[in-house]
Amino acid sequence: MDSATPDEDSESGSPSLSDRKAALADALARILGDDVVDQDGEVVDGELTEDKREAIREIVEHHRGPLPPPSQLREYGEVVPGLDELIVRQWTEETAHRRTHENELRKAVVTGERLGQWLGFTLGLVTLAIAALAIVLDRTGIGVAALLTGGAVLVGTAIWKHHGGNGPPDET
């Protein structure tokens, strides 16, 4: 077993948190000068000009999401005309497709569960009818067995329906 420190990412092999902080401190020191940034990347001395502030903003800017940030999209559109619109359109179409697929899947699951419940209920009723017929025809043993089987199917269907049809109820 690895004895990794908390700021190391031993599974992915990516730099540790302390390595990333050191790299940031080095980058800031190169931009702002060693007299302005300490070893932890903290600004300690000196006057920050607007150029230096902008450099810091560019270093720490972070975006997270399914699409690139607007500034990057604009740059794509400048490099290849229309690429920015194409990226947004493809993302929009893919999102709509995924939602449609998820909704169809949900509907199919619900339909399957309902069908199973109705088939179980119908099977239980048919079995109970057979039990009643067997008892009327003086086949008591068969009638009782069918009666118990039909009752078990109906109770099982009711329990299944009560628990959402996701399998047997938990025993907790």
Secondary structure, 3 states (H helix, E strand, C coil): CCCCCCCCECCCCECCHHHHHHHHHHHHHHHHCCCCECCCCCECCCCCCHHHHHHHHHHHCCCCCCCCCHHHHHHHHHHCCCHHHHHHHHHHHHHHHHHHHHHHHHHHHHHHHHHHHHHHHHHHHHHHHHHHHHHHCCCHHHHHHHHHHHHHHHHHHHHHHHCCCCCCCCCC
